[in-house]
Amino acid sequence: MFLHPTIPIPQQTDGFLFKALLTQLTATIGNTVPVIYPVISFLLLYTQAITFNKLANDEKLMQRPNYLTAMAYLLITSLFKEWNILSAPLIVNTLLIWVWANMSSMYNTKNAKSTLFNIGIAIGVATFFYFPSIAFSILIIAGLTVTRPFKLAEWLLALLGIIAPYYFLLAYVFLTDKWKGYNFPGFSIGLPKFYESSWALAAIIIVLAATLIGLFYIQQNFRRQLVQTRKSWNLVFLYFLVAVFIPFINATHTFQYWILCAVPLSAFVGSAFLYPQKKWFPLLLHWLMVAFVVAFSYFVK
């Protein structure tokens, strides 16, 4: 990714903030120093891995604190070259990790109105980078159902939080008379494209197999965990389901959009590294994934 940097191309469903970011980078150093794009991508991936790992440890998703979730995230995102390119979904992952953390912490919060409003704002801002991420509003609704008793005021505050960024955007567009220059990103329903390369399909199979193994061990330990931890895991599952749904509502289809699944997948694969009694299995899985990363990076075109 550093030796042969890829200059990102904005897609139809990308929001105006991401397009503005690319325009600004291109106008300054993006053309003369294209390595700036993979540097930003790497910093985002690394900080996301460390942040989500810390949050997973704080929520006690696993039996003991570890760095396996972060390692799994970096391994998974390294398996596919599209996930190492600066993209709108990659930026949105940072916001969604913060949203998941705040949703998980609401279980013991008596007055969560301000938190819900901030979560709604985060989802609204995420759509300015990548519009189909509006589907993560489902995560707020489901999260409220899982973590808190029904209170209409809280639901309305979350909705107002999502609407608030659009209120200020429309106010700006109206006051500056830029109605004609603003294009609504939109979305469309369709079947996403998958890899046709046998190597890439093999990597997908490895990730899916590790995920299923991780889910098996999570289920084995689920009833022994605290109520708070079980609710956090339920939010991870909901996060994954919404992320899988996102690529089906894109006007354009690239494998970049599947990176939204990487965050919850890292928690599942991290469990596959931690729980097996026979330690040769996680070692084999780890080095197999490393081998595929090296093959994709240097040998497979």
HUJO-V528088 format. One record per residue. N is the residue number from 1. D_LAST is the distance of its C-alpha to the last C-alpha in Angstrom with 2 decimals. Layout:
BEGIN
n=N d_last=D_LAST
n=N d_last=D_LAST
END
This chain:
BEGIN
n=1 d_last=12.84
n=2 d_last=15.63
n=3 d_last=14.13
n=4 d_last=12.13
n=5 d_last=14.37
n=6 d_last=13.97
n=7 d_last=17.35
n=8 d_last=18.25
n=9 d_last=19.74
n=10 d_last=22.79
n=11 d_last=23.01
n=12 d_last=26.27
n=13 d_last=27.09
n=14 d_last=26.59
n=15 d_last=30.02
n=16 d_last=31.85
n=17 d_last=31.63
n=18 d_last=27.83
n=19 d_last=27.96
n=20 d_last=30.74
n=21 d_last=28.77
n=22 d_last=25.85
n=23 d_last=28.51
n=24 d_last=30.29
n=25 d_last=27.29
n=26 d_last=26.33
n=27 d_last=29.99
n=28 d_last=30.32
n=29 d_last=27.46
n=30 d_last=24.26
n=31 d_last=23.75
n=32 d_last=25.03
n=33 d_last=23.52
n=34 d_last=20.27
n=35 d_last=19.72
n=36 d_last=22.49
n=37 d_last=20.20
n=38 d_last=18.14
n=39 d_last=21.53
n=40 d_last=23.19
n=41 d_last=20.49
n=42 d_last=20.85
n=43 d_last=24.63
n=44 d_last=24.69
n=45 d_last=22.65
n=46 d_last=24.78
n=47 d_last=28.06
n=48 d_last=27.34
n=49 d_last=26.66
n=50 d_last=29.87
n=51 d_last=31.92
n=52 d_last=31.15
n=53 d_last=31.70
n=54 d_last=35.09
n=55 d_last=36.07
n=56 d_last=35.21
n=57 d_last=37.40
n=58 d_last=40.13
n=59 d_last=40.20
n=60 d_last=40.26
n=61 d_last=37.56
n=62 d_last=37.39
n=63 d_last=40.20
n=64 d_last=39.75
n=65 d_last=37.94
n=66 d_last=34.53
n=67 d_last=31.20
n=68 d_last=29.17
n=69 d_last=28.54
n=70 d_last=27.04
n=71 d_last=24.90
n=72 d_last=23.72
n=73 d_last=22.93
n=74 d_last=20.78
n=75 d_last=18.96
n=76 d_last=18.44
n=77 d_last=17.26
n=78 d_last=14.78
n=79 d_last=13.08
n=80 d_last=11.51
n=81 d_last=10.12
n=82 d_last=12.60
n=83 d_last=15.34
n=84 d_last=14.99
n=85 d_last=15.65
n=86 d_last=19.37
n=87 d_last=20.65
n=88 d_last=24.08
n=89 d_last=23.65
n=90 d_last=22.60
n=91 d_last=25.90
n=92 d_last=27.82
n=93 d_last=26.93
n=94 d_last=29.25
n=95 d_last=32.09
n=96 d_last=31.63
n=97 d_last=31.84
n=98 d_last=35.10
n=99 d_last=36.28
n=100 d_last=35.72
n=101 d_last=37.59
n=102 d_last=40.51
n=103 d_last=40.71
n=104 d_last=40.89
n=105 d_last=43.63
n=106 d_last=45.88
n=107 d_last=47.35
n=108 d_last=49.92
n=109 d_last=50.39
n=110 d_last=53.75
n=111 d_last=53.14
n=112 d_last=49.50
n=113 d_last=50.16
n=114 d_last=48.75
n=115 d_last=45.65
n=116 d_last=45.05
n=117 d_last=45.56
n=118 d_last=43.02
n=119 d_last=40.50
n=120 d_last=41.09
n=121 d_last=40.59
n=122 d_last=37.25
n=123 d_last=36.06
n=124 d_last=37.46
n=125 d_last=35.74
n=126 d_last=32.39
n=127 d_last=32.73
n=128 d_last=33.00
n=129 d_last=29.41
n=130 d_last=28.13
n=131 d_last=30.79
n=132 d_last=29.86
n=133 d_last=30.49
n=134 d_last=34.12
n=135 d_last=33.57
n=136 d_last=33.96
n=137 d_last=37.62
n=138 d_last=37.74
n=139 d_last=36.98
n=140 d_last=40.09
n=141 d_last=42.25
n=142 d_last=41.16
n=143 d_last=41.36
n=144 d_last=44.89
n=145 d_last=45.84
n=146 d_last=44.59
n=147 d_last=45.86
n=148 d_last=49.03
n=149 d_last=52.01
n=150 d_last=52.05
n=151 d_last=53.38
n=152 d_last=53.19
n=153 d_last=53.38
n=154 d_last=50.20
n=155 d_last=48.26
n=156 d_last=49.60
n=157 d_last=48.71
n=158 d_last=45.08
n=159 d_last=45.07
n=160 d_last=46.77
n=161 d_last=44.16
n=162 d_last=41.38
n=163 d_last=43.52
n=164 d_last=44.62
n=165 d_last=41.55
n=166 d_last=41.83
n=167 d_last=45.54
n=168 d_last=44.95
n=169 d_last=42.15
n=170 d_last=44.45
n=171 d_last=47.30
n=172 d_last=45.29
n=173 d_last=44.16
n=174 d_last=47.78
n=175 d_last=49.40
n=176 d_last=47.11
n=177 d_last=47.32
n=178 d_last=43.56
n=179 d_last=43.67
n=180 d_last=42.24
n=181 d_last=39.31
n=182 d_last=38.13
n=183 d_last=35.73
n=184 d_last=35.54
n=185 d_last=31.88
n=186 d_last=32.75
n=187 d_last=30.73
n=188 d_last=30.45
n=189 d_last=30.10
n=190 d_last=27.31
n=191 d_last=24.71
n=192 d_last=21.49
n=193 d_last=18.07
n=194 d_last=16.17
n=195 d_last=12.69
n=196 d_last=12.31
n=197 d_last=9.47
n=198 d_last=11.63
n=199 d_last=10.06
n=200 d_last=10.68
n=201 d_last=14.00
n=202 d_last=14.90
n=203 d_last=14.52
n=204 d_last=16.69
n=205 d_last=19.14
n=206 d_last=19.48
n=207 d_last=20.30
n=208 d_last=22.69
n=209 d_last=24.34
n=210 d_last=24.90
n=211 d_last=26.27
n=212 d_last=28.67
n=213 d_last=29.87
n=214 d_last=30.44
n=215 d_last=32.34
n=216 d_last=34.45
n=217 d_last=35.57
n=218 d_last=36.15
n=219 d_last=38.39
n=220 d_last=40.19
n=221 d_last=41.08
n=222 d_last=41.57
n=223 d_last=45.35
n=224 d_last=45.98
n=225 d_last=44.58
n=226 d_last=46.61
n=227 d_last=47.01
n=228 d_last=45.27
n=229 d_last=42.22
n=230 d_last=42.14
n=231 d_last=42.25
n=232 d_last=39.36
n=233 d_last=37.29
n=234 d_last=38.35
n=235 d_last=37.02
n=236 d_last=33.64
n=237 d_last=33.56
n=238 d_last=34.63
n=239 d_last=31.98
n=240 d_last=29.30
n=241 d_last=30.86
n=242 d_last=30.99
n=243 d_last=27.38
n=244 d_last=26.28
n=245 d_last=28.53
n=246 d_last=27.17
n=247 d_last=24.06
n=248 d_last=26.55
n=249 d_last=28.57
n=250 d_last=26.02
n=251 d_last=26.58
n=252 d_last=22.84
n=253 d_last=20.23
n=254 d_last=16.98
n=255 d_last=15.68
n=256 d_last=17.04
n=257 d_last=20.50
n=258 d_last=20.06
n=259 d_last=20.15
n=260 d_last=23.90
n=261 d_last=23.91
n=262 d_last=22.60
n=263 d_last=26.09
n=264 d_last=28.10
n=265 d_last=25.41
n=266 d_last=25.64
n=267 d_last=29.38
n=268 d_last=28.92
n=269 d_last=26.37
n=270 d_last=28.60
n=271 d_last=31.44
n=272 d_last=29.52
n=273 d_last=29.24
n=274 d_last=32.94
n=275 d_last=35.12
n=276 d_last=34.44
n=277 d_last=37.35
n=278 d_last=35.40
n=279 d_last=33.34
n=280 d_last=31.04
n=281 d_last=29.32
n=282 d_last=28.11
n=283 d_last=27.12
n=284 d_last=25.06
n=285 d_last=23.46
n=286 d_last=22.76
n=287 d_last=21.15
n=288 d_last=19.11
n=289 d_last=17.65
n=290 d_last=17.21
n=291 d_last=15.35
n=292 d_last=12.85
n=293 d_last=12.61
n=294 d_last=12.02
n=295 d_last=9.40
n=296 d_last=7.36
n=297 d_last=8.42
n=298 d_last=8.12
n=299 d_last=6.52
n=300 d_last=3.82
n=301 d_last=0.00
END
